[in-house]
Every structure is written in structure tokens, then in C-alpha cells.
């Protein structure tokens, strides 16, 4: 069975995995596997996600990224 993995680069800060998982859950996407990696001192981390509907998950994550890019920074 072939599995597609989505690679997501996120800010290296608490809550980023929760933000992504919540967006996928809202879209009724089931995450089947998740891995994460970061480098000490880096500003970003990478999350690798396998989901039941990768095409729909990709659309959701792209929309999430567009929304994050257009929202003002918070302190």
C-alpha cells in the first residue's frame, strides 16, 4: 500500500502541531502518522504527516498557511 506524506514547515514554538491537527480535524481528516524534527537553534521545525485523504489535507494546510501569512504577528 502506497502512503503519501505531507511535509509541513512550521515556526519552532509551542502549539504549532496543535494548530495543524485542529485544522485537519475540522476538515474531518484523520491523521494516521506524524513525525517531527527540528535543529537546535533553528527558527522552524518540520512535521511529516500521513493522513487518510492527503489531497484534501493538502488543500486545508495550504489554506492554513495562506491565513497565517496574512494575519498580523502576535506578541
Biopython code that builds the backbone (N, CA, C, O; Angstrom):
import numpy as np
from Bio.PDB.StructureBuilder import StructureBuilder

atoms = [
    (1, "UNK", "N", (0.842, -1.181, 0.000)),
    (1, "UNK", "CA", (0.000, 0.000, 0.000)),
    (1, "UNK", "C", (0.888, 1.244, 0.000)),
    (1, "UNK", "O", (1.810, 1.360, 0.807)),
    (2, "UNK", "N", (0.603, 2.155, -0.898)),
    (2, "UNK", "CA", (1.365, 3.389, -1.008)),
    (2, "UNK", "C", (0.806, 4.432, -0.051)),
    (2, "UNK", "O", (-0.407, 4.620, 0.045)),
    (3, "UNK", "N", (1.702, 5.103, 0.650)),
    (3, "UNK", "CA", (1.294, 6.153, 1.579)),
    (3, "UNK", "C", (1.976, 7.449, 1.179)),
    (3, "UNK", "O", (3.188, 7.480, 0.966)),
    (4, "UNK", "N", (1.207, 8.508, 1.079)),
    (4, "UNK", "CA", (1.764, 9.823, 0.794)),
    (4, "UNK", "C", (1.995, 10.543, 2.110)),
    (4, "UNK", "O", (1.189, 10.451, 3.036)),
    (5, "UNK", "N", (3.104, 11.256, 2.177)),
    (5, "UNK", "CA", (3.467, 12.005, 3.379)),
    (5, "UNK", "C", (3.483, 13.487, 3.028)),
    (5, "UNK", "O", (4.053, 13.892, 2.015)),
    (6, "UNK", "N", (2.854, 14.284, 3.876)),
    (6, "UNK", "CA", (2.883, 15.736, 3.711)),
    (6, "UNK", "C", (3.969, 16.291, 4.616)),
    (6, "UNK", "O", (4.039, 15.935, 5.792)),
    (7, "UNK", "N", (4.808, 17.151, 4.083)),
    (7, "UNK", "CA", (5.876, 17.777, 4.842)),
    (7, "UNK", "C", (5.486, 19.230, 5.086)),
    (7, "UNK", "O", (5.232, 19.982, 4.144)),
    (8, "UNK", "N", (5.441, 19.618, 6.362)),
    (8, "UNK", "CA", (4.977, 20.952, 6.726)),
    (8, "UNK", "C", (6.061, 21.644, 7.540)),
    (8, "UNK", "O", (6.491, 21.122, 8.568)),
    (9, "UNK", "N", (6.502, 22.803, 7.092)),
    (9, "UNK", "CA", (7.456, 23.595, 7.860)),
    (9, "UNK", "C", (6.688, 24.587, 8.725)),
    (9, "UNK", "O", (5.836, 25.326, 8.232)),
    (10, "UNK", "N", (6.996, 24.595, 10.014)),
    (10, "UNK", "CA", (6.282, 25.455, 10.964)),
    (10, "UNK", "C", (7.280, 26.226, 11.812)),
    (10, "UNK", "O", (8.453, 25.863, 11.899)),
    (11, "UNK", "N", (6.800, 27.295, 12.436)),
    (11, "UNK", "CA", (7.623, 28.008, 13.409)),
    (11, "UNK", "C", (7.936, 27.056, 14.553)),
    (11, "UNK", "O", (7.078, 26.276, 14.966)),
    (12, "UNK", "N", (9.147, 27.115, 15.062)),
    (12, "UNK", "CA", (9.549, 26.249, 16.169)),
    (12, "UNK", "C", (9.096, 26.882, 17.484)),
    (12, "UNK", "O", (9.873, 27.520, 18.195)),
    (13, "UNK", "N", (7.806, 26.681, 17.782)),
    (13, "UNK", "CA", (7.239, 27.234, 19.012)),
    (13, "UNK", "C", (6.079, 26.348, 19.464)),
    (13, "UNK", "O", (5.492, 25.631, 18.653)),
    (14, "UNK", "N", (5.754, 26.395, 20.735)),
    (14, "UNK", "CA", (4.659, 25.566, 21.253)),
    (14, "UNK", "C", (3.330, 25.871, 20.547)),
    (14, "UNK", "O", (3.025, 27.022, 20.238)),
    (15, "UNK", "N", (2.556, 24.821, 20.303)),
    (15, "UNK", "CA", (1.215, 24.973, 19.753)),
    (15, "UNK", "C", (1.095, 24.778, 18.251)),
    (15, "UNK", "O", (-0.022, 24.705, 17.739)),
    (16, "UNK", "N", (2.201, 24.691, 17.526)),
    (16, "UNK", "CA", (2.123, 24.571, 16.071)),
    (16, "UNK", "C", (1.518, 23.234, 15.638)),
    (16, "UNK", "O", (0.700, 23.199, 14.719)),
    (17, "UNK", "N", (1.906, 22.147, 16.279)),
    (17, "UNK", "CA", (1.312, 20.847, 15.944)),
    (17, "UNK", "C", (-0.178, 20.850, 16.252)),
    (17, "UNK", "O", (-0.976, 20.317, 15.481)),
    (18, "UNK", "N", (-0.552, 21.448, 17.372)),
    (18, "UNK", "CA", (-1.970, 21.535, 17.738)),
    (18, "UNK", "C", (-2.759, 22.340, 16.697)),
    (18, "UNK", "O", (-3.879, 21.974, 16.342)),
    (19, "UNK", "N", (-2.170, 23.428, 16.215)),
    (19, "UNK", "CA", (-2.841, 24.276, 15.209)),
    (19, "UNK", "C", (-3.093, 23.491, 13.927)),
    (19, "UNK", "O", (-4.166, 23.592, 13.334)),
    (20, "UNK", "N", (-2.108, 22.713, 13.504)),
    (20, "UNK", "CA", (-2.247, 21.913, 12.291)),
    (20, "UNK", "C", (-3.248, 20.783, 12.494)),
    (20, "UNK", "O", (-4.111, 20.551, 11.647)),
    (21, "UNK", "N", (-3.132, 20.080, 13.620)),
    (21, "UNK", "CA", (-4.048, 18.972, 13.900)),
    (21, "UNK", "C", (-5.487, 19.460, 14.016)),
    (21, "UNK", "O", (-6.409, 18.783, 13.561)),
    (22, "UNK", "N", (-5.685, 20.622, 14.616)),
    (22, "UNK", "CA", (-7.039, 21.170, 14.755)),
    (22, "UNK", "C", (-7.638, 21.514, 13.391)),
    (22, "UNK", "O", (-8.818, 21.261, 13.152)),
    (23, "UNK", "N", (-6.834, 22.085, 12.502)),
    (23, "UNK", "CA", (-7.323, 22.422, 11.159)),
    (23, "UNK", "C", (-7.707, 21.159, 10.399)),
    (23, "UNK", "O", (-8.737, 21.128, 9.726)),
    (24, "UNK", "N", (-6.881, 20.115, 10.503)),
    (24, "UNK", "CA", (-7.206, 18.861, 9.824)),
    (24, "UNK", "C", (-8.438, 18.207, 10.440)),
    (24, "UNK", "O", (-9.281, 17.674, 9.718)),
    (25, "UNK", "N", (-8.548, 18.243, 11.750)),
    (25, "UNK", "CA", (-9.719, 17.664, 12.423)),
    (25, "UNK", "C", (-10.996, 18.391, 11.999)),
    (25, "UNK", "O", (-12.025, 17.757, 11.768)),
    (26, "UNK", "N", (-10.931, 19.704, 11.899)),
    (26, "UNK", "CA", (-12.095, 20.486, 11.462)),
    (26, "UNK", "C", (-12.518, 20.078, 10.052)),
    (26, "UNK", "O", (-13.704, 20.101, 9.723)),
    (27, "UNK", "N", (-11.544, 19.704, 9.223)),
    (27, "UNK", "CA", (-11.832, 19.255, 7.864)),
    (27, "UNK", "C", (-12.151, 17.773, 7.772)),
    (27, "UNK", "O", (-12.254, 17.220, 6.677)),
    (28, "UNK", "N", (-12.308, 17.125, 8.937)),
    (28, "UNK", "CA", (-12.650, 15.690, 9.009)),
    (28, "UNK", "C", (-11.552, 14.814, 8.410)),
    (28, "UNK", "O", (-11.834, 13.778, 7.807)),
    (29, "UNK", "N", (-10.297, 15.236, 8.580)),
    (29, "UNK", "CA", (-9.146, 14.466, 8.109)),
    (29, "UNK", "C", (-8.566, 13.694, 9.281)),
    (29, "UNK", "O", (-8.284, 14.274, 10.330)),
    (30, "UNK", "N", (-8.386, 12.397, 9.115)),
    (30, "UNK", "CA", (-7.785, 11.562, 10.140)),
    (30, "UNK", "C", (-6.287, 11.454, 9.889)),
    (30, "UNK", "O", (-5.858, 11.013, 8.823)),
    (31, "UNK", "N", (-5.494, 11.860, 10.878)),
    (31, "UNK", "CA", (-4.036, 11.719, 10.808)),
    (31, "UNK", "C", (-3.703, 10.287, 11.207)),
    (31, "UNK", "O", (-4.121, 9.822, 12.267)),
    (32, "UNK", "N", (-2.952, 9.591, 10.361)),
    (32, "UNK", "CA", (-2.592, 8.211, 10.670)),
    (32, "UNK", "C", (-1.193, 8.100, 11.255)),
    (32, "UNK", "O", (-0.924, 7.203, 12.055)),
    (33, "UNK", "N", (-0.301, 9.001, 10.864)),
    (33, "UNK", "CA", (1.070, 9.001, 11.374)),
    (33, "UNK", "C", (1.592, 10.428, 11.384)),
    (33, "UNK", "O", (1.281, 11.218, 10.493)),
    (34, "UNK", "N", (2.382, 10.752, 12.390)),
    (34, "UNK", "CA", (3.016, 12.070, 12.428)),
    (34, "UNK", "C", (4.414, 11.934, 13.031)),
    (34, "UNK", "O", (4.622, 11.238, 14.025)),
    (35, "UNK", "N", (5.361, 12.622, 12.395)),
    (35, "UNK", "CA", (6.740, 12.697, 12.874)),
    (35, "UNK", "C", (7.132, 14.165, 12.883)),
    (35, "UNK", "O", (6.598, 14.962, 12.111)),
    (36, "UNK", "N", (8.050, 14.513, 13.741)),
    (36, "UNK", "CA", (8.542, 15.877, 13.756)),
    (36, "UNK", "C", (10.043, 15.915, 13.926)),
    (36, "UNK", "O", (10.640, 15.000, 14.494)),
    (37, "UNK", "N", (10.650, 16.981, 13.430)),
    (37, "UNK", "CA", (12.091, 17.143, 13.568)),
    (37, "UNK", "C", (12.433, 18.629, 13.626)),
    (37, "UNK", "O", (11.755, 19.464, 13.027)),
    (38, "UNK", "N", (13.483, 18.935, 14.348)),
    (38, "UNK", "CA", (13.965, 20.311, 14.388)),
    (38, "UNK", "C", (15.464, 20.279, 14.644)),
    (38, "UNK", "O", (16.032, 19.258, 15.032)),
    (39, "UNK", "N", (16.078, 21.419, 14.416)),
    (39, "UNK", "CA", (17.504, 21.572, 14.641)),
    (39, "UNK", "C", (17.672, 22.595, 15.758)),
    (39, "UNK", "O", (17.033, 23.647, 15.740)),
    (40, "UNK", "N", (18.517, 22.295, 16.716)),
    (40, "UNK", "CA", (18.745, 23.217, 17.826)),
    (40, "UNK", "C", (19.108, 24.604, 17.304)),
    (40, "UNK", "O", (19.982, 24.750, 16.449)),
    (41, "UNK", "N", (18.432, 25.609, 17.825)),
    (41, "UNK", "CA", (18.703, 26.986, 17.431)),
    (41, "UNK", "C", (17.990, 27.455, 16.182)),
    (41, "UNK", "O", (18.072, 28.634, 15.836)),
    (42, "UNK", "N", (17.285, 26.554, 15.489)),
    (42, "UNK", "CA", (16.580, 26.926, 14.259)),
    (42, "UNK", "C", (15.266, 27.627, 14.599)),
    (42, "UNK", "O", (14.706, 27.431, 15.678)),
    (43, "UNK", "N", (14.789, 28.437, 13.677)),
    (43, "UNK", "CA", (13.517, 29.139, 13.867)),
    (43, "UNK", "C", (12.326, 28.303, 13.434)),
    (43, "UNK", "O", (11.189, 28.610, 13.790)),
    (44, "UNK", "N", (12.581, 27.234, 12.658)),
    (44, "UNK", "CA", (11.484, 26.409, 12.154)),
    (44, "UNK", "C", (11.727, 24.930, 12.463)),
    (44, "UNK", "O", (12.846, 24.502, 12.747)),
    (45, "UNK", "N", (10.636, 24.175, 12.396)),
    (45, "UNK", "CA", (10.669, 22.719, 12.531)),
    (45, "UNK", "C", (9.923, 22.130, 11.352)),
    (45, "UNK", "O", (9.213, 22.845, 10.645)),
    (46, "UNK", "N", (10.077, 20.842, 11.133)),
    (46, "UNK", "CA", (9.374, 20.158, 10.059)),
    (46, "UNK", "C", (8.514, 19.068, 10.664)),
    (46, "UNK", "O", (8.973, 18.287, 11.497)),
    (47, "UNK", "N", (7.256, 19.024, 10.236)),
    (47, "UNK", "CA", (6.320, 17.993, 10.659)),
    (47, "UNK", "C", (5.943, 17.176, 9.432)),
    (47, "UNK", "O", (5.552, 17.734, 8.407)),
    (48, "UNK", "N", (6.058, 15.864, 9.535)),
    (48, "UNK", "CA", (5.682, 14.948, 8.456)),
    (48, "UNK", "C", (4.395, 14.262, 8.858)),
    (48, "UNK", "O", (4.309, 13.670, 9.934)),
    (49, "UNK", "N", (3.386, 14.343, 7.991)),
    (49, "UNK", "CA", (2.047, 13.857, 8.322)),
    (49, "UNK", "C", (1.548, 12.901, 7.245)),
    (49, "UNK", "O", (1.598, 13.207, 6.053)),
    (50, "UNK", "N", (1.070, 11.743, 7.681)),
    (50, "UNK", "CA", (0.329, 10.833, 6.808)),
    (50, "UNK", "C", (-1.129, 10.939, 7.220)),
    (50, "UNK", "O", (-1.449, 10.890, 8.408)),
    (51, "UNK", "N", (-2.002, 11.082, 6.250)),
    (51, "UNK", "CA", (-3.429, 11.247, 6.533)),
    (51, "UNK", "C", (-4.235, 10.398, 5.561)),
    (51, "UNK", "O", (-3.733, 9.985, 4.516)),
    (52, "UNK", "N", (-5.498, 10.140, 5.919)),
    (52, "UNK", "CA", (-6.334, 9.283, 5.081)),
    (52, "UNK", "C", (-6.693, 9.922, 3.752)),
    (52, "UNK", "O", (-6.891, 9.208, 2.768)),
    (53, "UNK", "N", (-6.781, 11.212, 3.692)),
    (53, "UNK", "CA", (-7.123, 11.906, 2.453)),
    (53, "UNK", "C", (-6.090, 13.006, 2.234)),
    (53, "UNK", "O", (-6.322, 14.160, 2.594)),
    (54, "UNK", "N", (-4.951, 12.651, 1.645)),
    (54, "UNK", "CA", (-3.863, 13.621, 1.520)),
    (54, "UNK", "C", (-4.200, 14.785, 0.586)),
    (54, "UNK", "O", (-3.722, 15.901, 0.789)),
    (55, "UNK", "N", (-5.011, 14.533, -0.422)),
    (55, "UNK", "CA", (-5.375, 15.632, -1.329)),
    (55, "UNK", "C", (-6.150, 16.710, -0.582)),
    (55, "UNK", "O", (-5.846, 17.897, -0.707)),
    (56, "UNK", "N", (-7.143, 16.303, 0.190)),
    (56, "UNK", "CA", (-7.941, 17.255, 0.968)),
    (56, "UNK", "C", (-7.085, 17.882, 2.072)),
    (56, "UNK", "O", (-7.193, 19.080, 2.337)),
    (57, "UNK", "N", (-6.242, 17.081, 2.711)),
    (57, "UNK", "CA", (-5.359, 17.597, 3.764)),
    (57, "UNK", "C", (-4.434, 18.673, 3.207)),
    (57, "UNK", "O", (-4.201, 19.689, 3.862)),
    (58, "UNK", "N", (-3.909, 18.460, 2.014)),
    (58, "UNK", "CA", (-3.018, 19.430, 1.390)),
    (58, "UNK", "C", (-3.734, 20.759, 1.165)),
    (58, "UNK", "O", (-3.167, 21.821, 1.423)),
    (59, "UNK", "N", (-4.963, 20.706, 0.691)),
    (59, "UNK", "CA", (-5.744, 21.933, 0.475)),
    (59, "UNK", "C", (-5.943, 22.668, 1.803)),
    (59, "UNK", "O", (-5.778, 23.886, 1.871)),
    (60, "UNK", "N", (-6.295, 21.933, 2.845)),
    (60, "UNK", "CA", (-6.508, 22.535, 4.165)),
    (60, "UNK", "C", (-5.224, 23.193, 4.667)),
    (60, "UNK", "O", (-5.252, 24.319, 5.165)),
    (61, "UNK", "N", (-4.103, 22.492, 4.537)),
    (61, "UNK", "CA", (-2.837, 23.036, 5.022)),
    (61, "UNK", "C", (-2.375, 24.233, 4.197)),
    (61, "UNK", "O", (-1.792, 25.169, 4.744)),
    (62, "UNK", "N", (-2.625, 24.216, 2.899)),
    (62, "UNK", "CA", (-2.287, 25.380, 2.069)),
    (62, "UNK", "C", (-3.128, 26.584, 2.472)),
    (62, "UNK", "O", (-2.617, 27.701, 2.551)),
    (63, "UNK", "N", (-4.425, 26.359, 2.728)),
    (63, "UNK", "CA", (-5.290, 27.450, 3.190)),
    (63, "UNK", "C", (-4.835, 27.971, 4.547)),
    (63, "UNK", "O", (-4.853, 29.178, 4.789)),
    (64, "UNK", "N", (-4.428, 27.066, 5.429)),
    (64, "UNK", "CA", (-3.934, 27.457, 6.752)),
    (64, "UNK", "C", (-2.676, 28.315, 6.608)),
    (64, "UNK", "O", (-2.528, 29.320, 7.304)),
    (65, "UNK", "N", (-1.784, 27.930, 5.720)),
    (65, "UNK", "CA", (-0.554, 28.690, 5.501)),
    (65, "UNK", "C", (-0.854, 30.079, 4.948)),
    (65, "UNK", "O", (-0.220, 31.055, 5.351)),
    (66, "UNK", "N", (-1.806, 30.177, 4.037)),
    (66, "UNK", "CA", (-2.181, 31.483, 3.481)),
    (66, "UNK", "C", (-2.752, 32.379, 4.566)),
    (66, "UNK", "O", (-2.450, 33.571, 4.620)),
    (67, "UNK", "N", (-3.580, 31.802, 5.430)),
    (67, "UNK", "CA", (-4.168, 32.566, 6.532)),
    (67, "UNK", "C", (-3.118, 33.023, 7.518)),
    (67, "UNK", "O", (-3.192, 34.145, 8.020)),
    (68, "UNK", "N", (-2.134, 32.176, 7.811)),
    (68, "UNK", "CA", (-1.074, 32.528, 8.740)),
    (68, "UNK", "C", (-0.199, 33.624, 8.165)),
    (68, "UNK", "O", (0.277, 34.493, 8.896)),
    (69, "UNK", "N", (0.015, 33.588, 6.847)),
    (69, "UNK", "CA", (0.854, 34.591, 6.203)),
    (69, "UNK", "C", (0.180, 35.958, 6.175)),
    (69, "UNK", "O", (0.858, 36.985, 6.171)),
    (70, "UNK", "N", (-1.144, 35.975, 6.158)),
    (70, "UNK", "CA", (-1.849, 37.254, 6.056)),
    (70, "UNK", "C", (-2.241, 37.822, 7.408)),
    (70, "UNK", "O", (-2.644, 38.982, 7.493)),
    (71, "UNK", "N", (-2.130, 37.022, 8.478)),
    (71, "UNK", "CA", (-2.516, 37.521, 9.790)),
    (71, "UNK", "C", (-1.352, 38.281, 10.414)),
    (71, "UNK", "O", (-0.191, 37.928, 10.208)),
    (72, "UNK", "N", (-1.666, 39.331, 11.180)),
    (72, "UNK", "CA", (-0.591, 40.112, 11.788)),
    (72, "UNK", "C", (0.113, 39.304, 12.874)),
    (72, "UNK", "O", (-0.498, 38.433, 13.494)),
    (73, "UNK", "N", (1.393, 39.587, 13.106)),
    (73, "UNK", "CA", (2.114, 38.865, 14.155)),
    (73, "UNK", "C", (1.540, 39.190, 15.534)),
    (73, "UNK", "O", (1.036, 40.289, 15.763)),
    (74, "UNK", "N", (1.621, 38.241, 16.429)),
    (74, "UNK", "CA", (1.141, 38.462, 17.807)),
    (74, "UNK", "C", (2.329, 38.488, 18.742)),
    (74, "UNK", "O", (3.373, 37.900, 18.459)),
    (75, "UNK", "N", (2.165, 39.160, 19.834)),
    (75, "UNK", "CA", (3.246, 39.255, 20.827)),
    (75, "UNK", "C", (2.955, 38.381, 22.002)),
    (75, "UNK", "O", (3.748, 38.326, 22.942)),
]
sb = StructureBuilder()
sb.init_structure("model")
sb.init_model(0)
sb.init_chain("A")
sb.init_seg("    ")
for serial, (resi, resn, name, xyz) in enumerate(atoms, 1):
    if name == "N":
        sb.init_residue(resn, " ", resi, " ")
    sb.init_atom(name, np.array(xyz, "f"), 0.0, 1.0, " ", f" {name:<3s}", serial, name[0])
structure = sb.get_structure()
